[in-house]
Amino acid sequence: MVRQKNRWILVQLDFESEVLSRCFVENPSSNSNNTNGTKKRKLGSGIISESSSNPNEISGKDVYLALNEILTQSFGLVGAATTEVQVRLYDPKARLAIIKTSREKYSLVRSCLTFLSQIRQERVIATTIAVSGSARTARNAAWKEVRKRFFFDRDDVVGMVGYEGEKWSKKSKAAVEKRLLELEDRLEKIDSGC
């Protein structure tokens, strides 16, 4: 018996509302140099947003339904049924998804990710970060991406720390470490149930 070969696609989902909130962070020191009465804005670089859990939060099921709808629109019912898509992990705070599909059909799924523009009436941009051949390499790629985002520019993490130049407090460090440990545990569980 031949085992089925799969591909694991690591996808970053950028929602319009989050992109706009990260891009336009009020700069408190720029209020004095204002000529037209509007507040100057400063480009932020929020990496892992810390949003409260609300019922309108996007879940892995919502990502799956939106992707399946795009597959059906693009390739019909047969195309959507033969791709065998599974969203194995979606983390709403890191905005990362790991999608499992068959090796033969992963190019269809990857092309449909470019057509994905809305999830539950919220505009989104899906970017493929990595394509892996096993759950272990997909998990490692996801963890590498999270670490890269976290350590890239620690003082500018808008959602966790605040405005640029603010120092890390013990409370914020503990919250970030707790969040990263939770995500690491979820990434470890990807292998089970393959």
C-alpha positions in Angstrom: 0.0 0.0 0.0 1.3 3.4 -1.0 1.0 6.2 1.5 -0.6 9.4 0.4 1.9 12.3 0.1 0.7 15.7 1.3 1.8 19.3 1.1 1.6 21.7 4.0 1.2 25.3 3.1 2.0 28.0 5.7 -0.1 31.1 5.0 -0.1 34.5 6.5 -3.5 36.3 6.6 -3.5 40.1 6.8 -6.9 41.5 7.5 -7.6 45.0 6.2 -8.7 46.3 9.7 -5.5 45.0 11.3 -3.3 46.4 8.6 -4.9 49.8 8.9 -4.6 49.8 12.7 -0.9 48.8 12.5 -0.1 51.3 9.8 -1.6 54.4 11.4 -0.5 54.6 15.0 -0.9 57.9 16.6 2.4 59.5 17.5 1.9 61.5 20.7 5.1 63.6 20.3 4.0 65.0 16.8 1.0 67.0 18.0 2.9 70.3 18.2 4.2 70.4 14.6 0.7 70.1 13.1 -0.2 72.7 10.4 -3.6 71.6 9.3 -5.2 70.6 12.6 -5.0 66.8 11.9 -2.8 64.5 13.9 0.3 63.1 12.3 0.4 59.4 12.0 3.4 57.2 12.2 4.0 53.8 10.5 3.8 51.0 13.1 5.0 47.4 12.9 2.7 45.4 15.1 3.7 41.8 14.8 1.5 39.7 17.1 -1.7 41.6 17.8 -3.2 41.0 21.2 -6.9 41.1 20.6 -9.5 40.1 23.1 -11.4 36.9 22.3 -14.7 38.0 20.8 -17.4 36.0 19.0 -16.6 37.7 15.7 -13.0 36.4 15.6 -12.1 34.5 12.6 -11.5 30.7 13.2 -9.9 27.9 11.3 -13.4 26.8 10.2 -14.0 30.2 8.6 -10.7 30.0 6.7 -11.6 26.6 5.5 -15.1 27.6 4.3 -13.7 30.7 2.5 -11.0 28.7 0.8 -13.4 25.9 -0.1 -15.8 28.5 -1.6 -13.0 29.9 -3.8 -11.9 26.4 -4.9 -15.5 25.7 -5.9 -15.8 29.0 -7.8 -12.5 28.5 -9.6 -12.5 24.7 -10.3 -16.0 23.6 -9.7 -17.3 20.9 -7.3 -15.0 18.2 -8.6 -11.9 20.4 -8.3 -12.9 21.4 -4.8 -13.6 17.8 -3.7 -10.4 16.4 -5.0 -8.1 18.9 -3.3 -8.7 17.4 0.2 -8.1 20.7 2.0 -7.7 20.8 5.7 -6.9 23.8 7.9 -4.7 22.1 10.5 -3.9 25.3 12.4 -5.1 28.8 12.4 -3.8 31.3 15.0 -5.8 34.5 14.9 -3.2 36.5 16.9 -0.2 35.5 14.8 -2.5 35.4 11.7 -0.9 32.2 10.5 -2.6 29.2 9.0 -1.2 25.8 8.1 -3.2 24.2 5.3 -2.8 20.5 4.4 -3.6 19.2 1.0 -2.6 16.4 -1.4 0.7 16.7 -3.3 -1.0 16.5 -6.7 -3.4 19.3 -6.0 -1.4 21.7 -3.9 -0.9 24.1 -6.8 -4.6 24.5 -7.1 -4.9 25.4 -3.5 -2.0 27.8 -3.6 -3.5 29.5 -6.7 -6.8 29.8 -4.9 -5.1 31.5 -1.9 -4.3 34.4 -4.3 -8.0 34.7 -5.1 -9.0 34.7 -1.4 -10.1 38.3 -0.7 -12.7 37.9 2.1 -13.3 35.8 5.1 -16.7 36.4 6.8 -17.2 39.7 5.0 -13.8 40.9 6.2 -11.2 41.8 3.5 -8.0 39.8 3.7 -4.8 39.2 1.8 -3.3 35.7 1.9 0.4 35.3 1.5 2.1 31.9 1.1 5.2 31.8 3.3 6.3 28.2 2.8 5.3 24.9 1.3 6.5 21.9 3.2 6.4 18.1 2.6 5.7 17.1 6.2 4.0 18.3 9.3 7.3 18.6 11.1 8.8 20.9 8.5 5.6 23.0 8.3 5.7 23.3 12.1 9.3 24.4 12.0 8.6 26.9 9.3 5.7 28.4 11.3 7.8 28.6 14.5 10.7 30.2 12.6 8.2 32.8 11.2 6.8 33.6 14.6 10.3 33.9 16.1 11.4 36.1 13.2 8.4 38.4 13.7 8.9 38.5 17.5 12.6 39.2 17.5 12.8 41.4 14.4 12.0 44.7 16.1 10.9 44.1 19.7 10.6 47.8 20.7 8.0 48.5 17.9 5.5 45.7 18.7 2.4 47.8 18.7 -0.2 45.3 19.9 1.9 44.0 22.8 4.1 46.8 23.9 2.7 50.1 22.8 4.3 53.0 20.9 7.9 53.0 19.7 10.5 53.6 22.4 8.4 52.1 25.2 10.5 49.6 27.2 9.3 46.1 27.9 7.8 45.8 31.3 7.9 42.5 33.3 4.1 42.1 32.8 4.3 42.6 29.0 7.3 40.2 28.7 5.4 37.6 30.7 2.3 38.0 28.5 4.3 37.6 25.3 6.2 34.6 26.6 2.9 33.0 27.7 1.4 33.6 24.3 4.4 32.2 22.5 4.4 29.1 24.6 0.6 28.5 23.9 1.4 28.9 20.2 4.3 26.5 20.4 2.0 23.9 22.1 -0.5 24.2 19.3 2.2 23.8 16.7 3.4 20.6 18.4 -0.1 19.1 18.1 -0.2 19.5 14.3 1.5 16.1 13.8 -1.3 14.2 15.6 -4.1 13.0 13.5 -2.3 13.1 10.1 
